[in-house]
């Protein structure tokens, strides 16, 4: 079975056929339980949600009746269980369109995040700019020319270009 909350509240078989559910109270009860699937929802909270904050004095009795009717319509991997202080809708959260939609959003967000690139290991050759040989004097030896000594000029003999006005 599938529970549809995005749009009109509906209960459908896995083949897509609608399952008749009661009026507005029963639909509100189904929605409240489906949003909290696999968690016990206390009777007081259900009453507040079903009656939009102003439950009647007989709300617990009415909820028990509505829950019994709703439970008889469920199947296909969904089960409504009475607990000491409330009700539990048990089943795969993916059977509720809101939870399925949230899972798809979470998957899309994970796919949109760039994966960090691994740091290249020193000497691995993965970044040729980092694997240059050490800089130093050229090797000297048989078959290689002797290095030419470098002379540093301390400013003597250097001429500077002059600026002339035209």
C-alpha positions as CSV (number, residue, x, y, z in Angstrom):
1,X,0.0,0.0,0.0
2,X,1.0,3.6,-0.6
3,X,0.0,6.6,1.5
4,X,-0.3,9.9,-0.5
5,X,-0.1,13.1,1.5
6,X,1.3,15.4,-1.2
7,X,-2.1,16.5,-2.6
8,X,-5.4,14.9,-1.5
9,X,-4.8,12.4,1.3
10,X,-5.2,9.0,-0.2
11,X,-4.5,5.4,0.4
12,X,-3.7,3.2,-2.6
13,X,-2.9,-0.4,-3.2
14,X,0.6,-1.2,-4.7
15,X,-1.2,-1.5,-8.1
16,X,-2.4,2.1,-7.7
17,X,-6.1,1.4,-7.0
18,X,-7.6,3.7,-4.4
19,X,-8.7,2.3,-1.0
20,X,-11.8,3.9,0.5
21,X,-11.1,5.7,3.8
22,X,-13.4,7.6,6.0
23,X,-14.1,11.3,6.1
24,X,-11.9,14.2,7.1
25,X,-11.1,12.9,10.6
26,X,-9.9,9.6,9.4
27,X,-7.8,11.2,6.6
28,X,-6.3,13.6,9.2
29,X,-5.5,10.6,11.5
30,X,-3.9,8.8,8.6
31,X,-1.8,11.8,7.7
32,X,-0.7,12.4,11.3
33,X,0.4,8.8,11.7
34,X,2.0,8.6,8.3
35,X,4.2,11.6,9.0
36,X,5.4,9.9,12.1
37,X,5.6,6.4,10.6
38,X,7.2,3.8,12.9
39,X,6.9,6.1,16.0
40,X,4.2,6.0,18.6
41,X,2.1,9.2,18.4
42,X,0.4,9.9,21.7
43,X,-3.4,10.2,21.8
44,X,-3.2,13.8,23.0
45,X,-1.1,14.8,20.1
46,X,-3.3,13.0,17.6
47,X,-6.3,14.7,19.1
48,X,-4.7,18.2,18.7
49,X,-3.7,17.4,15.0
50,X,-7.1,15.8,14.0
51,X,-9.2,18.6,15.5
52,X,-6.8,21.4,14.6
53,X,-6.0,22.4,18.2
54,X,-9.5,22.2,19.7
55,X,-10.4,18.5,20.3
56,X,-13.8,17.7,21.9
57,X,-14.0,16.0,25.3
58,X,-14.7,12.7,23.7
59,X,-11.7,12.9,21.4
60,X,-9.9,9.8,22.7
61,X,-13.0,7.6,22.2
62,X,-13.6,9.0,18.7
63,X,-9.9,8.4,17.8
64,X,-10.1,4.8,19.0
65,X,-13.1,4.2,16.7
66,X,-11.5,6.0,13.7
67,X,-8.2,4.1,14.3
68,X,-10.0,0.7,14.4
69,X,-11.8,1.5,11.0
70,X,-8.6,2.8,9.5
71,X,-6.6,-0.2,10.7
72,X,-9.0,-2.6,9.0
73,X,-8.4,-0.9,5.6
74,X,-4.6,-1.1,5.8
75,X,-2.5,-4.0,4.5
76,X,0.3,-4.4,2.0
77,X,3.1,-3.8,4.5
78,X,1.3,-1.2,6.6
79,X,-0.1,-2.0,10.1
80,X,-1.8,0.2,12.7
81,X,-1.0,-0.8,16.3
82,X,-2.6,0.5,19.5
83,X,-0.1,1.3,22.2
84,X,-0.6,2.2,25.8
85,X,-0.4,6.0,25.2
86,X,-1.2,6.3,21.4
87,X,-0.9,4.6,18.0
88,X,1.9,3.4,15.8
89,X,1.7,3.1,12.1
90,X,4.3,0.4,11.2
91,X,5.7,-0.1,7.8
92,X,8.3,1.0,5.3
93,X,8.6,4.8,5.3
94,X,9.1,4.7,1.5
95,X,5.4,3.8,1.2
96,X,4.6,7.4,2.3
97,X,5.1,9.8,-0.6
98,X,6.4,12.6,1.7
99,X,9.1,10.3,3.0
100,X,9.9,9.0,-0.4
101,X,10.2,12.6,-1.7
102,X,12.5,13.6,1.2
103,X,14.7,10.6,0.4
104,X,15.0,11.7,-3.2
105,X,15.9,15.2,-2.1
106,X,18.6,13.8,0.2
107,X,20.0,11.7,-2.6
108,X,20.1,14.6,-5.0
109,X,21.8,16.8,-2.4
110,X,24.5,14.1,-1.9
111,X,25.0,13.8,-5.6
112,X,25.3,17.5,-6.0
113,X,28.1,17.8,-3.5
114,X,31.5,17.7,-5.1
115,X,33.7,14.8,-3.9
116,X,36.9,16.0,-2.4
117,X,39.9,15.2,-4.5
118,X,42.5,13.0,-2.8
119,X,45.8,14.6,-1.9
120,X,48.6,13.3,-4.1
121,X,51.2,11.4,-2.2
122,X,54.7,12.9,-2.3
123,X,56.8,11.2,-5.0
124,X,53.7,9.6,-6.6
125,X,54.1,11.4,-9.9
126,X,50.5,12.5,-9.8
127,X,51.4,16.2,-10.0
128,X,54.6,16.6,-12.1
129,X,55.1,20.1,-10.8
130,X,55.7,18.8,-7.3
131,X,58.0,16.0,-8.3
132,X,60.9,18.1,-9.8
133,X,64.4,17.0,-8.9
134,X,66.1,19.2,-6.3
135,X,67.7,22.4,-7.5
136,X,71.5,22.6,-7.2
137,X,74.7,22.9,-9.2
138,X,74.9,20.8,-12.2
139,X,76.7,17.5,-11.8
140,X,80.4,17.5,-12.6
141,X,82.3,14.5,-13.9
142,X,83.7,12.7,-16.9
143,X,82.0,13.6,-20.1
144,X,80.4,16.7,-18.5
145,X,81.7,20.2,-18.9
146,X,83.1,21.9,-15.9
147,X,80.6,24.4,-14.5
148,X,81.1,28.0,-15.5
149,X,81.8,30.2,-12.5
150,X,79.2,32.9,-12.1
151,X,80.6,36.4,-11.4
152,X,78.4,38.9,-9.7
153,X,78.7,42.5,-10.7
154,X,78.3,44.9,-7.8
155,X,77.0,47.7,-9.9
156,X,80.3,48.6,-11.5
157,X,80.2,48.9,-15.3
158,X,76.5,48.8,-15.4
159,X,74.8,51.6,-17.3
160,X,71.3,52.7,-16.7
161,X,69.1,53.9,-19.5
162,X,68.7,57.6,-19.3
163,X,65.4,59.5,-19.7
164,X,65.6,62.4,-22.0
165,X,62.9,64.9,-22.5
166,X,61.9,65.6,-26.0
